[in-house]
Amino acid sequence: MLYHLLYPLHTSLSVLNVFRYITFRTIYASLTAFLISFLLGPWLIRRLSSWQVGQYIRDDGPQSHLQKAGTPTMGGILILFAALAATLLWGNLANPLVWIALAATIGFGLIGFLDDYLMQVRKQSKGLTAAAKFTMQGLVALVIGALIYLQADFDGRVTVPFFKHADLNLGWGYVPFAALVIVGCSNAVNLTDGLDGLAIGPAIIAFGTYMIFAYVAGHAKIARYLQIGYIPGCGELAVFCGALAGSGMGFLWFNAYPAQIFMGDVGSLPLGAALGTVAAITRQEILLMLVGGLFVIEALSVIFQVGFFKVTKGRRIFRMAPLHHHFELKGWPEPKVIVRFWIIAIALALLSMSTLKLR
Ligand code: 57M
């Protein structure tokens, strides 16, 4: 909004020229989102506590979690509100790619909200059924995939990391592929969200990484220099990624161990979906396996654990899945698991950035 209001005035006030630059608007979108979530956090925590939107803790998990009972949840509302406000304030709203990313975030946010609402407010112990949640996610993701595919410059091509000339052209198959990426990422972030700061830390790192990829892919000269696909308009997604990273930082302030608030599905589902959507728009879908590698590891630990459990009729690979529970049950204190998982996420993000050069 500020871009539309202030940039046109640069002819009379040259300092306003700065609003043209994506880098400038990305930095201020991050800071704005951070401040909004940081300032509104205490108010939301008080509100959620007074509405008794407190977490129920399963008694079959690590015993250390029982003391977390009653911690307010649905803090994702804060992440979404701050990120959306900052994107609307600093983004170029004439850019359709920004609206696609916002639509994915809001769509998955509504699904998460419904699930949390049924569970926390209506006190229905299970919230949405898995089938209902999955169907809604699939439908929204297919619409997002189709919107990306229908963009004028898009031809269904997917970049293969580390290989310069090995793009895959999926044609219309791109739509279900993108939907799979978005739904998969959304659920992987949800599975990771089981320790204080464990999901939001790597999410901030991943949005920071895609912020760079979006900027590079949207800059004709830099994209040509690095020999990655130039995607007109995609640089504007750096503002969106910056806003999500900033609002995530504000949320982490309160979600850091020992957490004063959890994000709930209203946070984890849209964060993952936003990440999947940005990966799709920047055509770095396969790279998401590396950028969001920690989420992939957590999701795989569940797939292997459940598969092994079924095949062997009751035997387990890990003490408990997702993987963070395994280390907790091995006796690692919670902050140690969290920080070590963050370290892995940072290393994977660095590795993913090396693909800009190693091709
Ligand atoms: C949600 N939710 C947390 C909080 C958060 C298939 C199966 C592996 C699914 C999995 C599952 O249900 N995962 C999705 C995980 C829960 O957090 C809430 O949920 C929101 C995210 N959706 O925002 O509102 C608990 O996590 C802890 N937490 C924190 N800090 C945070 O910042 O400590 C969350 C955020 C909170 C709190 O304790 O209550 C969760 O873990 O439930 N299921 C599981 O993860 C279960 N695993 C399991 O059953 N494993 C089996 C195999 C065969 C599938 C096994 O290995 O034997 C475990 N979950 C729990 N207890 N809580 C099992 C035991």
Residues whose N, C-alpha, C, O or C-beta is under 5 A from the ligand:
A	BS01	57M	Q55 Y56 I57 R58 D60 G61 H65 K68 T73 N190 L191 D193 G194 L195 D196 G197 N255 A259 I261 F262 M263 G264 D265 S268 V302 Q305 V306 F309 R319 M320 A321 P322
